[in-house]
Amino acid sequence: MIIIRFIIITVLFVIALTAVTIWAYKRRQKLVMAGAAVVWYIALYGTFVGFQKLEVNHQTYTSAELPKAFDGYKIVLFSDAHVGSYTGRNEWLLQRAVDSINAQKPDMIVFTGDLQNVDPQEIAEHLSTLSQLKAKDGVYSVLGNHDYDKYLLQKDGLDTQPCPETIALEKRMGWHVLQNENCIIVRGSDTLTIAGMDNDGDGERFPQRGDVKKALQGATPFVIMLEHDPSGWRRKILPDGRAQLTLSGHTHNMQFALFGWAPMKLTGKEINGWYEEGRQSLFVTAGLGGLIPFRFGATGEIVVIELKNAKM
């Protein structure tokens, strides 16, 4: 199982790092000792300080296609909560995040997947806290790869199923769970479509269930698409051409960055922040939490996105 592997790897890492530190100290290997000290600092800081930080990230999205009635519309995006990690000394962090989201007084709240680590019981234990999220037009969500049944044992992304208990709990909180479907938001005579695709990953182990055509059936001209895995944007959403704005998570910005730069950017994939192709835009959030409670330089965040009409 993945969690057991993480625990084993973590324990082996600590043992190895301790052994290297002792070896270097005994042999007066100053350079090795300095390197070990840096690694110890990153590990301890990321676990006990970095993971507890929260950033409110303000962004503006401008489009000439945005209906005028939605100029100034405020969306709060959060993703990858992994609420199973908010236990013990970290339990208060989830309440702080909820309070921070509500403090923005959003028109809409969107969540782009990975609410749990591995088990819907994690959500049930935080149901009262998550149920406090409120927005004028409601809370909309999609499923992430961790929100699928038997995720830990999954070997074929085409053969996985959404976790029914997770969906039921999200609906119990009043969230609108979008599974290759959409809702239409009305402001006077103007409309906006909020659509959501099932997770569509690019690896064998990741669920591959996104159906952009089904998700946009009956959609109005301006579309905001929610998709957990940003790789689905270039693979499916861009070719379709209808969603002007896509919001994603999944990457956590690697939970590690130096001076704002994450090594994962070397892959050339959509990792964090804004990406544009013609009239279509993608924003990837660094997410809120993580399966492993550690963050260094890639602070957990909620993202406040204000929509602006370019003609106004």
HELIX and SHEET records of a PDB file:
HELIX    1   1 ILE A    2  LYS A   26  1                                  25    
HELIX    2   2 LYS A   30  PHE A   48  1                                  19    
HELIX    3   3 GLY A   50  GLN A   52  5                                   3    
HELIX    4   4 LYS A   68  PHE A   70  5                                   3    
HELIX    5   5 VAL A   83  SER A   85  5                                   3    
HELIX    6   6 GLY A   88  ASN A   90  5                                   3    
HELIX    7   7 GLU A   91  ALA A  103  1                                  13    
HELIX    8   8 GLN A  121  ALA A  124  1                                   4    
HELIX    9   9 LEU A  127  LEU A  130  1                                   4    
HELIX   10  10 ASN A  145  ASP A  147  5                                   3    
HELIX   11  11 TYR A  151  LEU A  153  5                                   3    
HELIX   12  12 GLY A  157  ASP A  159  5                                   3    
HELIX   13  13 PRO A  164  ARG A  172  1                                   9    
HELIX   14  14 VAL A  212  ALA A  215  1                                   4    
HELIX   15  15 SER A  231  GLY A  232  1                                   2    
HELIX   16  16 TRP A  233  ILE A  237  3                                   5    
HELIX   17  17 LEU A  238  ASP A  240  1                                   3    
HELIX   18  18 HIS A  252  GLN A  255  5                                   4    
HELIX   19  19 PRO A  263  THR A  267  5                                   5    
SHEET    1   A 6 LEU A  54  SER A  63  0                                        
SHEET    2   A 6 GLY A 300  ASN A 309  1                                        
SHEET    3   A 6 LYS A  74  PHE A  78 -1                                        
SHEET    4   A 6 MET A 108  PHE A 111  1                                        
SHEET    5   A 6 VAL A 139  SER A 141  1                                        
SHEET    6   A 6 HIS A 176  VAL A 177  1                                        
SHEET    1   B 6 GLU A 181  ARG A 187  0                                        
SHEET    2   B 6 ASP A 190  GLY A 196 -1                                        
SHEET    3   B 6 VAL A 223  LEU A 226  1                                        
SHEET    4   B 6 LEU A 245  SER A 248  1                                        
SHEET    5   B 6 GLN A 280  VAL A 284  1                                        
SHEET    6   B 6 GLY A 273  GLU A 277 -1                                        
END                                                                             
